[in-house]
C-alpha cells in the first residue's frame, strides 16, 4: 500500500480501474448470462473499456458524467456505420480512413475531444469486421447504451475522484501574487523603503504561481484549449499575467527616483494592483466580476498628467519608468477584459478588436473557425489525424485481405502504439510486444486446460482490475500483457475457443505494430518537435514584420498592412504545435519554447496597444533612429527564426550583437512620451529574445523569470 500511495497518491488510477471493471463486468454478465445475448455482451464490455480506459475525460465527476451522456449519440452513429460498412473490406477500410481522420481531427476543438478520440475509434473498429450482420445492430447499440449509462452513473457514485484544481483557481493564485508585487512596487515608488524588499520576497512565489500555468505543468486534458470563448479568454489572461510579471521584474531593476512622472506612475501602478487584486478575488470565487472602468480611468489620468508636463530636455531613458508603468496598466486592462469574457459579461467597446475578436462570436462559429484554421498540412492536428487515419485504414484493409481472425486487435494495437513521432512509437513498441507475448503465453496456458466458463467468469474481474490499473502504474508492457489475458477470458465466455486465440493475438499485434512503425517513419516522423521549429520560426518571422510595420506607421505615417493578422494566425499554429510537443518526450533542448512564444506575443500585443494609443506621423524628427532600432530588433527576430528553422544550435546559444548606439532628440514636447513608449517596447523585445536559449521547457527546469526572481530574493 505504501508503494501504491507513492505512485498513485489519491488512488486515481485504482479508483478508475475499479469503476471500469465493475461496469464492464456487470454489463457483460447481465447481457451474457441474464439476457443470453452473445451479440450484446461484447459491446457492453468494450463500450466501457472504450470510454473508461482508452478515453481521458477531464473535469469533475459530474462533468465527466455529462460528457459521457452527451457523446452517446456519437457512439450510436459509429457503431451503426461500422456495422453497415463491414459489408466489404474496401468499404470498411474507406470508412475507417474517413472516420479515423474526422474523429481525430475533431480534437482540434479542445482537450475533451482529444481525450475521447481513441475510445470513439474503438467503437467503429469493433463492429467493422466480419461477419456482416446488420440484424444484430439493435443488440450492439443496446450493449453500448448500457455501458455508457452504467459508466456515467459510476462516475458519480462509485469512488468518485477528487475534483482537480480548476485552472481558474490556479490563475487566481497567479494574479493575486502578481497584484501584491505591483503594490510593493507602488509603495517603493511612493517612498516606502520596504517596498523593494517586499517585492524581492514576493517574486519567487509569484513566479511559481505563474509557472504553474505553463502548459508543461498541466495535463493535456486540464489545459484551457477548446475553441470556445471561455477557454480562449482564460489562455489570453494567463499569457497576459506572465507578461505583466516579467515587466514587474524589470521594474525592480529600473530604480529611477528622479523620473519626472514618478508620482503619476506610482498612482497608476497602485490602481493596477487594485484591479489585479479584484480580478484575483473573482477568480477565487470571492468577489464581483471585475470591470475595466477603474484601470481605464487610471490610464487616462496618467496620460493627462504626462501631457500636462513638458518633458523637453529629458533624455528618453528618464521616461522609461512611466512608459513601463503605462504598459503594465494597459496589459492589466487586457487581463480584466479577458476575465469579463470568461464571465460572459460585456466588454468595453474600446477593447482591441484584434486581441478579443472572438468575444461576441457564437460557439459554433468559433469551432468552425478553429477547424478551418487547422485544415492545412502545416497544422499538427491535421498531420496527426492524417497519419492515424492512414495507419488504421491500411491495417483494416490488410486484416481483411489476410483474413486475420480477431483482426480488430491489429487496429487496437495501432491505437495503443502509434505516437506523434517515430521515436515515441519505437519506444512504445518494445514493451507492447513483450507484454503481448507474455500475456498470450499465459492466456494459452489457461485455454489449453479447457476450464469451465464459470471459472473464466470468476477470474475476469480480478484480472481486469489489475490490468486496468497496471497501465498508469507499471507501464505499457504490463497493461498489454494483462489485457491480452482479459480478452482471452472474455472470448472464452462468448464462443468456444482454444489456445489458438493467443496465437492469433500475437500475430495481430505484430502486424499492427509493423504498420504503426512504417506509418510513423514515413508520415511526419519528427512529430511535434519538427513542426514546432517550423511554426515558431514562422511566428517570429511574422513578428519581425510586425515590428517593422508598427514603427513605420507610427514614425513615418506609412499605410498599415496585414502584418498583425498574419502574426496572429502563425501564432495560433505555433501554440498548437507547442501543445503537441508537451505531450511527447524529448531530450534536453536548447530553447525555452514558452519564452520564445512570449516574445512573439509581446511583439503582437505591444504593437496593438501602440497603434491604438500613439498618434501616427508625429515622430518624424526621430524617424531615422527609430527605423535603425526597429530594424535591429526585427533582424534579431529573423535571426532566431532562421536558427530555429535550420536547427542551428550555435546561433541560438551564441551571444546576440550589441544594440546600436543612437542619438535621440529631446525636444519633441509631449510626443517625447510616445517615443519613450515605443522605445520601451523595442527594448523589451530585445530582452525577450535574449531569454529563449538554454532553458528547456519540458524538462521541468526553472524558467528564466524564476532564475531572476530567485536571484532577487537571495540578493
Secondary structure, 3 states (H helix, E strand, C coil): CHHHHHHCCCCHHHHHHHHHHHHHHHHHHHHHHHCCCHHHHHHHHHHHHHHHCCCCCCCCHHHHHHHHHHCHHHHHHHHHHHHHHCCCHHHHHHHHHHHHHHHHHHHHHCHHHHHHHHHHHHHHHHHHCCCCCHHHHHHHHHHHHHHHHHHHHHHHHCCCCCCCCCHHHHHHHHHHHHHHHHHHHHHHHCCCCHHHHHHHHHHHHHHHHHHCCCHHHCCHHHCCCCCCHHHHHHHHHHHHHHHHHHHHHHHHHCCCCCCCCHHHHHHHHHHHHHHHHHHHHHHCCCCCCCCCHHHHHHHHHHHHHHHCCCCCCCCHHHHHHHHHHHHHHHHHHHHHHHHHHHHCCCCCCCCCCCCCCCCCCCHHHHHHHHHHHCCCCCCHHHHHHHHHHHHHHHHHHHHHHCCCCCCHHHHHHHHHHCCCCHHHHHHHHHHHHHHHHHHHHHHHHHHHCCCCHHHHHHHHHHHHHHHHHHHHHHCHHHHHHHHHHHHHHHHHHHCCCCCHHHHHHHHHHHHHHHHHHHHHHHCCCCHHHHHHHHHHHHHHHHHHHHHHHHHHHHHHCCCCCCHHHHHHHHHHHHHHHHHHHHCCCCCCCCECHHHHHHHHHHHHHHHHHHHHHCCCCCCHHHHHHHHHHHHHHHHHHHHHHHHHHHCCHHHHHCCCCCCCCCCCCCCCCCHHHHHHHHHHHHHHHHHHHCCCECCCCCCCCCCHHHHHHHHHHHC
